[in-house]
Every structure is written in structure tokens, then in C-alpha cells.
Amino acid sequence: MKLVRLGTRAVAVTAAALLATAVAAAPASATGKPTPKGNKSLAAVLTADKSGFDRNSKDFDILTAAVQAVLKAKPNSPVKVLADGKTPLTAFVPTDAAFQRLVADLKGTHHWTSEKQAFTAVAGLGIDTVEAVLLYHVIPGATIDKAAALKSNGAKLKTAAGATIQVCVDGHWKNKTIRLVDADWNDRDPRVVVADINKGNKQIAHAIDRVLRPSDLP
């Protein structure tokens, strides 16, 4: 995939500054030191749902199937970091509805397919493409919770795919939302709809309502 450079923002902080904020926001123990985080992996969270493809568009069946397909075809793919709970990372995980919307956009239709059909369409893009898209959703080395993200408007985060995404905090006071700017200038930016999945562990995730796109798609 050809990556498209993101536009600049008036207020920008580095990913290092965001990481420092995340560390500073870690809960403290009675000794005043950050409370150690657990080692439960995001893969364990994703695979805990045994229902498979269903009618619940708010869960992560398509994402789970995509991860499993990549690891089956490429066991040493960097995607396997999602199963290593000792490695800190933050993942932005698209819901099933997000993938269904992506497939509808790629087909140029307003008709949404079933979860199984959507996964088949995504898998049809090729394992290398699916792998690249998945890695574009992973921020290695940092456990960034919602509180830290809300303080990091303008931060540019380097993904496991090598490209960057940008954090934008919209709204005011208690109505703030987190939006992610990807490389696609045509589609609406993904927004965080559920935060702090697997909180308390080194690997944390935030559900998003669109798939982050590492290239400018029609």
C-alpha cells in the first residue's frame, strides 16, 4: 500500500510526550510508585467471545477472524504481539460495524453485508494487506488509557506498520471525544466509542467506529 502523508495540526505533541503523560497518569500504589500492570493479552480478550459471526455489530468478530487468518498464514507476523501480554501496546480495535462499513465503501454501495460476508471481503484483499491494516491499528511500547489520550490533542503516534496516526480531542469539558486522523482524506475519521478495554494490563484497547485506513481509498 502507498501511504499518504498526514496533514499537520496547529497543536502537536510528540508520541514521546504522550507516553510520558500515560506513565504519569498510571495509578499509584500506597508506596507512591505506579501500580504494576497485568499481563493479560488483547488476544485473550478478543478470543474470549466464542459466539463467532453474529448480529452484534458492536463486538469484534471480524477483527478476531482477521488476526487469526494472518497468524495462520504468517505465524511470525508482527501481529502476534497481540498475544504477548508482557509487551506494552495500545490498539484501536474496529467494531464489526466498522468493518461492514469499510466493505460497503470499497464496493461503493450502501448495503451492509453480514459479518461473515464482510470478513470474506476483507480477507479477499490479501493476507499482506490485512496484516498491514491490522498493524496500522497498533501503537507499540505505550499503554495509553483514555485519561492520557484526552490530554494529548495533536499527538502523532507511530504505528506498528511504520506510519503515523494523529490524536484529536474534540468537544469541551465532559463532552470530549477522541478522534483519530488516518491517511485517508475522503472518509470520516474514526472515533473512540468504547475506551479502556483490558485496562489494568500492559495491553489496552479502545473500540473505534471506523477502520483506520493506511492509504487514501475512494
N, C-alpha and C positions, 0 to 999 in steps of 0.2 A: 504494500500500500504506500502511496505517496502521501507524506504528511504535509499538512498545511500549517504555516506559522500562525500562532495566535496573535491577535491584536493586543497592544499594550493598554494598560489601565492607569488612571491618574494616580491611584493609591496602590502601591505594590510593596509587598514584603517578601523576603526570600523564604524558601522552604525551610532553611535552617532556622529562621526566626519562628516559623510556625512550630517546628519541632521543639524549640525551646519553650514556647508557650504551652505545648502539650505536656511537656515534662513538668513545668511549673504548676500546671493545673492538676497533676496527679494527687489523689487523696493521700493525706499524711497519716502515719500511724502515731501511736502515743509517744514515740521517740522523736517525732518531728520529721522522720525520714519518709519518703514516698512508700506507700504500701506496695509490696511486691505483687506483680500481676501474674495471673494464672496462665497455664499453657494449653488451654482448650483451643483447638484449631477451628478456623472457619469451615473447613471441610467437614468436621464433626457436626457443626451446626447445620450445614446445608443438607447433609445426608441423614439427619435425624428424622426428617419428614419422609416417611415410606409410602406416601399416597401416590406418588408418581404424577403423571399428567392428569390434571383435573380441571374443575371450573373455577377454582380460586385464583384469580388473576393477580392477587396481591402477594403471593408467595414466590418461590424461586425454583420451580421445577425445571424450567428451560435452562436457566443458568447452571443448575446442578448437572443436568444431562450434558451440557456443553463442556463443562470441566471434565466430566468422566470420559467423554469422547476424545478430548485432547490427550488425556493421560493414557488412555488405552492405545491410541495411535503413537504417542510420543511419551513413553514413561519417564524420560528425563527432562521433559519440558519444564521451564521455569514456573509454570502454573502449579507444579507440585508443592510450591512453598505454602500454598493454602492449607496443606495438610500438616505442616510443621508448626505446631503451636508455640514452639520456643523462639520462633523468628517474628519479631515485631513487624506489623504492617497494618495498613488501613485499606479496606476495599470498599468501593462503591458498587453495590450489587443491584442490577436492574431487576425489577419485578417481572413476572410473566407478561403482564400487560405492556411493559416497556418493550420486550422483545416482539410481542404481537404487533405493536405499533411500528417498530422498525421494519418488520416484514411487509406490512401494509405500505409503508413509504417506499420500500425498494421495488415493490410490484406496481406502485402507482395507483393504488386502489384504497377505498375507504372501508373495504370489507376485511374484518379481522378473522384470521384463521384460528383453528383450535390450537391448544398448546402443542400437541404432537405435530401438527402440520407446521406450526411456526418453527419448532425445533428442526424439523426436516429441511425447511427452507434455509435456516441459519447454517446447518451442517453442510448444506449444498454449496455454501460459499468456499468450502475447502478448509481442511484442518489448520493449515498455516494461517489463514485469515481469521478463523475462530480464535486461535491461540493469540494472535496479535490483538484482537479486540478485547479478550479477557485480560491480558496483561496491561492494557490501557486503563483498566479499572482498578489496578493495584498500586498502592503507594508503599514501597518497601522501606523498612527501617524506622517507621514512625507510627505510634499508636495515637491517633488523633480523634479525640472524642468530640461531641457536639459543642461543649463549652469552649474548647480550644478553637474549633473551626469558626464559631461565631465571633471570635476576637481576631480573626485573620483575613479580613476582607482584602482582596487583591493578591493573596498569596499564590504563587505559581508552584505547583507540585510536580516533581518529576516522577513519571510512572515507570512501572517495570518494563514497559515497552520502549522506554527511552525518550518518548515525547512528553510534553507537559500539558496539564490542565490547570485552570485557574479557579480559585475560590472567590465567589462574590456573595456578599451578605446583603440581602435586600430587606426593606421594611424598617420599622422603628420599634424600640422598646421591646415589648413582649411578643410582637408580631413579626420578628425577624425570621427570614427563611434563608436556606443555604442553596445557592445555585452554582453549577459547575459549567465553565466555558470550555468546550472541546474544540476540535479542529474543523467542525462542520459549521459553516456560517449560515446555512439555509434553514436548519431545523431549530426548534425551540430548545434552549439549554435544559439539561436535566436538573431536577430539583430533588433535594433530600426529602423523603416522605416519612421515613422511619429511621430514627437515629440510634446509635449506640447498641447495635446488635452484638452480642458476645462481650459486653462491657465487663471490665474487671480482668480481662485477659490481654495478652500481648497482641493478639489479633482482633481487630474490631472492624465492624462493617456498618454502612449506612445504606438503606434501601433508596433507590432513585427511580423516578418515573419515566425516564428515557434511557436508552443505551448511549453511552459515550461513544462518539464516532471519531476514530483516529484519522479520518480523511474526509474531504469535502464531498458529500454524496448528493445526488439530485434530490 
